[in-house]
Amino acid sequence: MYYSEAQARDLVVKAGHMLQEKGLVERTWGNISARISESRFVITPSGLAYEDLRPEQLALYDLSDGSWQGPCKPSSEKGIHADAYRLRSDISFVIHTHQDMASICGIKGEALDVGDALPGGIAPCAAYGLSSTKKLRRAVAKELELNPQCQAVLMRRHGVLCLGRNMEEAFSLAAKLEEDCSRRFRSLVKEPEIPASVPELGDSFRDGDYFSLKLCGLERKCNIYRKNGDSAAELHAAIYRESPAQCILYSRDPYVCQVSSRLGRLRPMLDDLAQIAGADILSVPAEAGRVLKALNGRSAVLLKGGGALCMGEAPDEAEAALRLLEKGCRAQAYAWAVGGCRPLSYGDALLQRLIYVKKYSKKKQRG
């Protein structure tokens, strides 16, 4: 079936909202498309948040010649969508997400036996390729060709592609795959306990020479350039004095605490962590000098045996760093449990980080 163009545009926007509500996408990550003819489909634009997306902002793409129309540039993964429609004539809706558990279960690079959860009984895993590259596109197309019955493909160290005959089916596949992978994760990984020695360091938000520190259920105003009476406040103040941070968030997540205790350096298993937090995340004592050095070129730091601090020039940046660090620590725990998993190479991770920072900085300057 093919959608009318107006219907396709409305359904893509609706699917974005549904995926957000289900927790399967965040910020601008992932992309969605709907088919309107044998060779044309509409697709989400590059870099626009789903909550702000309007139907008229979608790009109209022609897979026969690679041309596109619209006020916004189409997603950089448009080629993967084009291949899905080219190889599957029965498919009319495609969703690409970075959903947590399915992305984590793809880090080993092996197909998953999903039984009755998905058509075909397996979710093949495409070989790793840098985001938006021909290498990644070819790897996904290869798995679609080798597994003609499958409707979900894992993308190693990256995310998931789900193909549906309509929007409802594609969304259902993404949700079912996440549920199956969540069960798989829980069966293999025991949630660690948070040591009693892990402190509370609080969250803070900067306002000029002051910051509001929320700690142990209380909120107080602190001066960045004066003594504030406790180690938590002094650590936040030091970061604000020496960095562009406007928001600092603290994580006592059990997997973050586990990783901060076991590793001196977390090398990302997933490329979204590398992009937004850093090519590697260091674990250091909660001392201002060590923390500031570890934050150089990064948006997060693990505190030895004591959680992590995540920073951003806006609250949503800090929140994204925290979310992805917690996801990345779960990926590390999964890697320990199943064995045979390798992190991103430092070169690939650094390239992902540099590209993200450069693009994001340009968008901020324009906006």
C-alpha positions in Angstrom: 0.0 0.0 0.0 1.0 3.6 -0.5 0.0 6.6 1.6 -1.2 9.8 0.2 1.5 12.5 0.7 -0.7 14.4 3.3 -1.4 11.2 5.2 2.2 10.1 5.2 3.4 13.4 6.6 0.8 13.3 9.4 1.7 9.7 10.3 5.4 10.4 10.4 4.9 13.2 12.9 2.5 11.1 14.9 5.0 8.2 15.0 7.7 10.6 16.3 5.4 11.5 19.2 4.5 7.9 19.9 8.1 6.8 19.9 9.0 9.6 22.3 6.1 8.6 24.6 7.3 5.0 24.6 10.9 6.1 25.3 12.2 4.7 22.0 13.7 8.0 20.7 15.2 11.1 22.2 16.1 14.5 21.0 16.9 14.4 17.3 18.3 10.8 17.1 16.8 8.3 14.7 14.6 9.0 11.7 11.2 8.0 10.3 9.8 7.7 6.8 6.6 6.8 5.0 6.1 5.7 1.4 3.8 7.5 -1.0 4.7 5.7 -4.3 6.9 3.0 -5.7 9.9 5.4 -5.7 9.0 8.3 -3.4 8.8 8.7 0.4 8.7 11.4 3.0 11.3 11.4 5.7 12.1 13.4 8.8 14.6 16.2 8.4 18.1 16.3 9.8 18.5 17.8 13.3 14.9 18.7 14.2 13.4 17.5 17.5 10.3 15.3 17.2 8.2 17.4 19.6 8.6 20.5 17.3 8.3 18.7 14.0 5.5 19.8 11.6 4.3 17.8 8.6 5.4 20.5 6.1 9.0 20.2 7.3 9.4 16.7 6.1 11.5 16.1 3.0 10.2 14.4 -0.1 12.8 11.9 -1.4 12.9 10.1 -4.7 14.9 6.9 -4.4 15.2 6.5 -8.2 17.6 9.4 -8.5 18.4 10.5 -5.0 16.8 13.9 -5.4 14.7 15.6 -2.6 12.4 18.5 -2.1 11.4 20.5 0.9 12.4 23.3 3.2 14.6 21.1 5.4 17.5 18.8 4.5 16.4 15.1 4.8 17.9 12.8 7.5 21.5 11.8 6.8 20.3 8.1 6.9 17.9 8.6 3.9 19.9 6.1 1.9 19.1 3.3 4.4 15.4 4.1 4.1 15.7 4.2 0.3 17.3 0.7 0.3 14.6 -0.7 2.6 11.9 0.5 0.1 13.9 -0.7 -2.9 14.4 -4.2 -1.4 11.0 -4.6 0.1 8.1 -3.7 -2.1 5.6 -4.5 0.6 7.0 -2.1 3.1 5.5 1.4 3.5 6.8 2.6 6.8 10.4 2.6 8.2 11.6 3.6 11.7 15.2 3.9 12.8 15.8 4.3 16.5 18.6 4.2 19.1 16.3 2.5 21.6 18.2 1.4 24.7 17.9 -2.4 25.1 17.9 -3.4 21.5 20.9 -1.1 20.8 22.7 -2.7 23.8 21.9 -6.3 22.6 23.4 -5.4 19.2 26.9 -4.5 20.5 28.2 -8.0 20.0 27.4 -8.0 16.3 25.3 -11.2 16.3 21.8 -11.9 15.2 19.2 -12.3 17.9 16.8 -15.2 18.0 13.6 -13.4 18.9 11.2 -16.4 18.4 7.6 -15.3 17.9 8.3 -11.7 18.9 9.1 -10.6 15.3 8.4 -11.9 11.8 11.1 -14.3 10.6 12.1 -15.2 14.1 15.4 -13.4 14.0 16.8 -9.9 14.1 20.0 -9.9 12.1 22.8 -7.5 13.0 24.4 -5.3 10.4 28.2 -4.9 10.6 29.4 -1.6 12.2 29.8 1.5 10.1 30.1 5.1 11.1 26.8 6.9 11.3 25.6 8.3 7.9 28.3 6.5 5.9 28.1 4.3 2.8 29.7 1.5 4.8 26.7 1.5 7.3 24.2 1.7 4.4 25.8 -1.3 2.6 25.9 -3.3 5.8 22.2 -2.8 6.5 21.2 -3.5 2.8 23.2 -6.7 3.0 21.3 -8.0 6.0 18.0 -7.1 4.3 18.9 -9.0 1.2 20.2 -12.1 3.2 17.1 -12.2 5.4 14.1 -11.5 3.2 11.6 -12.3 5.9 13.0 -10.2 8.7 11.5 -6.8 9.5 14.0 -5.6 12.1 17.7 -5.2 11.7 20.1 -4.4 14.5 22.9 -1.9 13.6 26.0 -2.8 15.6 27.0 -0.1 18.1 24.4 2.2 16.7 20.6 1.3 16.8 17.8 -0.5 15.1 15.8 -0.4 11.8 12.2 -1.5 11.8 10.2 -2.0 8.6 6.4 -2.2 8.5 3.6 -2.5 6.0 2.1 0.5 7.8 2.9 2.8 10.7 1.2 0.7 13.3 3.2 -2.4 12.4 6.5 -0.6 12.3 5.9 1.0 15.7 4.7 -2.4 17.1 7.9 -4.1 15.9 10.1 -1.5 17.6 8.2 -1.9 20.9 8.2 -5.7 20.8 11.9 -5.8 20.0 12.6 -3.5 22.9 10.5 -5.7 25.2 12.3 -8.9 24.0 15.8 -7.3 24.5 14.8 -6.0 27.9 14.0 -9.6 29.0 17.2 -10.8 27.5 19.2 -8.1 29.3 17.6 -8.9 32.7 18.3 -12.7 32.2 22.0 -12.1 31.6 22.9 -9.1 33.8 22.3 -8.8 37.5 21.6 -5.3 38.7 24.5 -4.2 41.0 23.9 -2.7 44.4 24.8 0.9 45.1 27.5 0.9 47.8 26.6 2.7 51.0 29.8 4.7 50.6 28.5 6.4 47.4 27.8 10.1 48.3 25.0 12.4 47.2 26.5 15.2 45.1 23.3 16.8 43.8 22.2 18.6 40.7 22.8 22.3 39.9 21.9 25.1 37.5 23.9 28.2 36.9 22.6 31.7 37.0 25.4 34.3 36.5 27.8 34.2 39.4 25.4 31.9 41.3 24.1 28.3 41.0 21.1 26.6 42.6 22.2 23.3 44.2 19.6 20.6 44.8 21.1 18.1 47.3 19.3 15.6 49.6 15.9 17.1 49.0 17.0 20.6 49.7 17.8 23.5 47.4 20.1 26.4 48.1 21.8 29.2 46.3 25.6 29.2 46.1 28.2 31.6 44.9 30.6 30.3 42.3 33.5 32.5 43.6 33.1 32.0 47.4 33.4 29.2 49.8 30.1 27.3 50.1 30.7 25.1 53.1 30.7 21.5 51.7 32.6 19.4 49.2 29.6 18.9 46.9 29.0 22.6 46.5 32.8 23.3 46.1 33.0 20.7 43.3 30.1 22.2 41.4 31.5 25.7 41.9 34.9 24.6 40.5 33.4 23.2 37.4 31.4 26.4 36.7 34.5 28.5 37.2 36.6 26.6 34.8 34.1 25.4 32.1 31.2 26.6 30.0 28.8 24.4 31.9 25.4 25.9 32.8 23.9 22.7 34.3 25.5 19.8 36.2 23.7 16.6 36.9 24.8 13.7 39.2 24.0 10.0 38.6 24.0 7.4 41.3 22.7 4.8 38.9 23.8 1.3 40.0 25.4 0.5 36.6 27.3 3.8 36.6 28.5 3.2 40.1 29.6 -0.3 39.1 31.5 0.9 36.0 33.1 3.8 37.9 34.5 1.3 40.4 35.7 -1.3 37.9 37.2 0.9 35.2 39.7 3.7 35.0 38.3 4.6 31.6 35.0 3.8 29.9 35.4 3.3 26.2 31.9 3.6 24.6 30.2 0.5 23.2 27.6 2.8 21.5 28.3 5.7 19.2 25.6 8.0 20.7 27.6 8.1 24.0 30.8 8.9 22.1 29.0 11.7 20.3 27.5 13.5 23.2 29.8 12.7 26.1 33.2 11.9 24.7 35.5 9.4 23.0 36.3 8.0 26.4 34.9 8.7 29.9 37.5 8.8 32.7 37.0 7.6 36.2 38.8 9.8 38.8 38.5 10.7 42.5 36.0 13.4 43.3 38.6 16.1 43.6 38.1 19.4 41.7 41.5 19.4 39.9 41.2 15.7 38.7 37.5 16.2 37.7 38.3 19.3 35.7 41.1 17.6 33.9 38.9 14.6 33.1 36.2 16.8 31.7 38.5 18.4 29.1 36.8 17.7 25.8 34.1 15.6 27.5 30.6 16.2 28.9 30.8 13.5 31.6 33.2 12.2 34.2 33.0 9.0 36.3 33.8 9.5 40.0 35.9 6.6 41.3 33.4 4.3 43.0 30.9 7.1 43.3 28.7 7.6 40.2 29.2 10.4 37.7 28.8 14.0 36.9 27.3 15.1 33.5 27.4 18.7 32.3 26.0 20.8 29.5 25.6 24.4 28.3 21.8 23.8 28.6 19.8 21.5 30.9 18.8 19.3 27.9 22.4 18.8 27.0 23.3 17.7 30.5 20.2 15.4 30.7 21.2 13.8 27.4 24.7 13.2 28.6 23.4 11.6 31.8 20.9 9.4 29.9 23.4 8.2 27.4 26.1 7.6 30.1 23.6 5.4 32.1 22.8 3.6 28.8 26.5 3.2 28.0 27.2 1.7 31.5 24.4 -0.8 30.9 26.0 -1.7 27.6 29.3 -2.2 29.4 27.6 -4.5 32.0 26.1 -6.5 29.1 29.5 -6.7 27.4 31.0 -8.2 30.6 28.1 -10.7 30.9 28.2 -12.0 27.3 31.8 -11.6 26.4 33.2 -11.0 22.9 32.2 -7.3 22.7 34.6 -4.6 21.6 34.1 -0.9 22.1 34.3 1.6 19.4 37.9 2.2 18.3 39.2 5.4 19.8 39.7 6.9 16.4 36.0 6.3 15.4 34.8 7.5 18.8 36.8 10.7 18.6 35.6 11.3 15.0 32.0 10.9 16.1 32.5 13.3 19.0 34.2 16.0 16.8 31.5 15.8 14.2 28.8 16.1 16.7 30.4 19.0 18.6 31.1 20.9 15.3 27.6 20.4 13.9 25.9 21.2 17.2 28.0 24.3 17.8 27.0 25.6 14.3 23.3 25.0 15.0 23.6 26.9 18.3 25.4 29.8 16.6 22.7 30.0 13.9 19.9 29.7 16.5 
